[in-house]
Amino acid sequence: MAKRLMILLGIIGLLLTANTMVATAAENRGPTGLQAAKMQKELEDMLVCQDSCGMLVSACENSTAEYMRGIIKQKMAEGRSKEEILAYFVSIYGEQVLAAPPAKGFNITAWVTPFIFVLAGGILIYTVVDKWVFTNRLEEDDSEMESSELQEEKLELYQDKLQEELRKRW
């Protein structure tokens, strides 16, 4: 009985060791099948073709895009990660090869500055229009008050004159 148990434990140990070795070998080979296709598509969507078309590598059909796809496949076959492949293309073509620039340094400034200017312009326009309208309202109120006072004075003058004329005639 003890002998059978030892043999069974030995077989289980060998199976676990073999399974671990197969899994490790699969990890070292890099992505395969659907994972590789998905990773390739993601990389193609992250890169801009470097001829004059300016399209993503995934959408472009010219020879430059085909060449870039070939490099992506080659680097994936070597077991390189997505970040390493992107770094390879950036080292060759510069950051303009990336479809979306990395969020650091000047790139953040270039993305944020237009929104800041639009917001500042909106605040400036609101302030100017509000001041203009408010000032005009005050002037209208003042002129209405002045005109009503003026009208009252004129009315008093006319009434006085009327009373004077009536006294003369009657």
C-alpha positions, 0 to 999 in steps of 0.5 A, a space after each residue: 500500500 505504501 509502495 503504491 502511494 509512493 508511485 502515485 505521488 511520483 507520477 503526480 509530481 512528474 505530471 506537475 513538473 511537465 505541465 510547468 515546463 510546457 507552460 513556461 515554454 509557451 510563455 517564452 515563445 510569446 503570444 500565439 493564435 488569437 492573442 498574437 493577432 489581437 496584439 498585432 492589431 493593437 500595435 498596428 492601431 497605435 502606429 502611423 504609416 511613415 509615408 505621406 499618407 498619414 494613415 494608421 498602419 492597420 488601415 494603410 495598404 501601401 508597401 511602407 505599412 506592409 514593411 511595418 507589419 512585417 517588423 511587428 510580426 518579426 518582433 512578436 516572434 522574437 517574444 518582444 512585448 508591446 512596449 518594446 516593439 513601440 519603443 523600437 519604432 520610436 527609436 527609428 522614426 521618432 514620436 511622430 510614429 505613434 498615433 497618440 503621443 505619450 502623456 508627458 512633457 510638451 505633449 500634455 501642454 499641446 493638448 491642454 493649452 487650447 482648452 485653457 484658451 477657449 475657457 479663458 476666452 469664454 470668461 473674457 467674453 462673458 465679462 465684457 458682455 456682462 459689463 456692457 449690458 450692466 453699464 447700459 442698464 445703469 445708464 438707461 435707469 439714470 436717463 429715465 430718472 433724469 428724464 422723469 425729473 426733467 418732465 416733472 420740472 417742465 410740467 410744473 413750469 407749464 402748470 405755473 404758466 397756465 395758472 398765470 394765464 388763467 389769472 390774467 384772463 379770469 
